[in-house]
Amino acid sequence: MSLQMEINELNAGLSQQLPAEMLQMIDDGIAAIVATGVEEKLIQVGSEAPDFTLGNATGGEVSLAALRHRGPVVLSFYRGNW
């Protein structure tokens, strides 16, 4: 099953389980994010990410360039405020 099919199944199930006002809040939130134009600025799958440096779990720093030097890198982004 493709990811899109799984998402469609999940959405269908949620629409039966959640109250209409909650579904509307979700739709409104998505529309507000889309209205910012952020989608147009996204890096596409397969594109090279710009270099950046972030703090790590031990208080040090790690850069994308340093990780790339060691081999392929997979980036995963998590949405905040959960």
Secondary structure as UniProt FT lines:
FT   HELIX           3..17
FT   HELIX           20..35
FT   TURN            36..37
FT   HELIX           38..41
FT   TURN            45..46
FT   STRAND          53..55
FT   TURN            57..58
FT   STRAND          61..63
FT   HELIX           64..70
//
